[in-house]
């Protein structure tokens, strides 16, 4: 997971890379850097995700005209308010762990992943990395 902390744009995105097989670190770095360099501060995170059957079905329902296959990419709208809200809910459920500053970082990662890659937030799906970059640029012209 690679974070870009700059929060100056309203339209910010999370990018999912759905690889054919597990990517090498070099392949992941090449693809994520290509997206991050071209998209500037509009991309919050790029994550390699192995799509499970349920996720493929959700993508197919969301994009019925597309053939869902790997390798491919998905663009999700990043909702920082929902992330903050879900983080607070989790901290409230574990109030004693929070009080003693003992919530494991993995708990935060689970919440982040759940919010960032919520199927309701997906806005674009493609098999072409250049179309991901074009989509991000086209949808930020007003910023």
C-alpha positions as CSV (number, residue, x, y, z in Angstrom):
1,X,0.0,0.0,0.0
2,X,1.4,3.4,-1.0
3,X,0.0,6.6,0.4
4,X,0.1,10.1,-1.0
5,X,-0.8,12.4,2.0
6,X,-1.4,15.6,0.0
7,X,-5.1,16.5,0.5
8,X,-5.4,19.6,-1.6
9,X,-7.9,18.2,-4.3
10,X,-11.5,17.5,-3.7
11,X,-11.6,14.6,-6.2
12,X,-9.3,12.1,-4.7
13,X,-9.1,8.4,-5.7
14,X,-7.9,5.0,-4.6
15,X,-6.7,2.8,-7.3
16,X,-6.9,-1.0,-7.2
17,X,-4.6,-3.0,-9.4
18,X,-6.0,-6.5,-10.1
19,X,-3.0,-8.5,-11.3
20,X,-3.0,-11.8,-13.1
21,X,-0.5,-13.2,-10.6
22,X,1.2,-11.8,-7.6
23,X,3.2,-8.8,-8.8
24,X,6.9,-8.5,-8.0
25,X,7.9,-5.4,-6.0
26,X,9.4,-3.9,-9.1
27,X,6.2,-4.4,-11.2
28,X,4.1,-2.9,-8.4
29,X,6.4,0.1,-8.0
30,X,6.5,0.7,-11.8
31,X,2.7,0.7,-12.1
32,X,2.0,2.6,-8.9
33,X,4.6,5.2,-9.7
34,X,3.2,5.6,-13.2
35,X,-0.2,6.3,-11.7
36,X,1.0,8.5,-8.9
37,X,3.4,10.6,-11.1
38,X,0.7,11.2,-13.7
39,X,-2.2,11.8,-11.3
40,X,-0.2,14.1,-8.9
41,X,-2.1,14.6,-5.6
42,X,-5.5,13.2,-6.9
43,X,-4.5,9.6,-5.9
44,X,-4.4,8.8,-2.2
45,X,-3.4,5.2,-2.4
46,X,-2.6,2.5,-5.0
47,X,-3.1,-1.1,-3.8
48,X,-2.6,-4.5,-5.5
49,X,-5.7,-6.6,-4.8
50,X,-6.3,-10.2,-5.8
51,X,-10.0,-10.1,-6.7
52,X,-12.0,-12.9,-5.1
53,X,-15.1,-14.4,-6.6
54,X,-17.4,-12.1,-4.6
55,X,-15.5,-9.0,-5.7
56,X,-15.6,-10.0,-9.4
57,X,-19.4,-10.5,-9.1
58,X,-19.8,-7.1,-7.5
59,X,-17.7,-5.5,-10.3
60,X,-19.7,-7.3,-13.0
61,X,-22.9,-6.0,-11.4
62,X,-21.5,-2.5,-11.3
63,X,-20.2,-2.6,-14.8
64,X,-22.4,-5.1,-16.7
65,X,-21.1,-4.0,-20.1
66,X,-17.5,-4.9,-19.1
67,X,-15.8,-8.3,-19.1
68,X,-14.2,-8.5,-15.7
69,X,-10.8,-10.1,-15.9
70,X,-7.3,-9.7,-14.8
71,X,-5.0,-7.8,-15.2
72,X,-7.2,-4.7,-14.8
73,X,-7.7,-1.6,-12.7
74,X,-10.5,0.1,-10.8
75,X,-10.8,3.7,-9.6
76,X,-12.6,4.3,-6.4
77,X,-13.7,7.7,-5.0
78,X,-11.9,8.4,-1.7
79,X,-14.2,9.5,1.1
80,X,-12.1,10.9,3.9
81,X,-15.1,11.7,6.0
82,X,-16.3,8.1,5.9
83,X,-12.8,6.9,6.7
84,X,-12.7,9.1,9.8
85,X,-16.2,8.0,10.8
86,X,-15.5,4.3,10.5
87,X,-12.1,4.7,12.3
88,X,-13.9,6.4,15.2
89,X,-16.5,3.6,15.3
90,X,-13.7,1.0,15.5
91,X,-11.9,3.0,18.3
92,X,-15.2,3.3,20.2
93,X,-15.7,-0.5,20.0
94,X,-12.1,-0.9,21.4
95,X,-12.3,2.1,23.8
96,X,-10.0,0.4,26.4
97,X,-7.4,-0.5,23.8
98,X,-7.7,3.1,22.5
99,X,-7.3,4.5,26.0
100,X,-4.1,2.5,26.5
101,X,-3.0,3.3,22.9
102,X,-3.0,-0.4,22.3
103,X,-5.1,-0.8,19.0
104,X,-3.0,-2.9,16.6
105,X,-2.2,-1.0,13.3
106,X,-3.7,-3.9,11.4
107,X,-7.1,-2.9,12.8
108,X,-6.7,0.5,11.2
109,X,-5.6,-1.1,7.9
110,X,-8.7,-3.3,7.8
111,X,-10.9,-0.2,8.3
112,X,-9.0,1.7,5.6
113,X,-9.2,-1.1,3.1
114,X,-12.9,-1.6,3.8
115,X,-13.7,2.1,3.3
116,X,-11.3,2.8,0.4
117,X,-12.4,-0.2,-1.7
118,X,-16.1,-0.1,-1.0
119,X,-17.9,-1.2,-4.1
120,X,-20.3,1.7,-3.7
121,X,-17.4,4.1,-4.3
122,X,-16.2,2.6,-7.5
123,X,-16.4,5.0,-10.4
124,X,-14.3,3.4,-13.2
125,X,-13.0,0.0,-14.4
126,X,-10.6,-0.7,-17.2
127,X,-7.9,-3.0,-18.4
128,X,-5.7,-0.1,-19.5
129,X,-3.5,1.8,-17.0
130,X,-3.4,4.8,-19.4
131,X,-7.3,5.0,-19.2
132,X,-7.0,5.2,-15.4
133,X,-4.7,8.2,-15.7
134,X,-6.9,9.8,-18.3
135,X,-10.0,9.3,-16.2
136,X,-8.4,11.0,-13.2
137,X,-7.2,13.9,-15.3
138,X,-10.6,14.4,-17.0
139,X,-12.5,14.4,-13.7
140,X,-10.3,17.0,-12.0
141,X,-10.3,19.7,-14.6
142,X,-12.6,21.9,-12.5
143,X,-10.2,21.8,-9.5
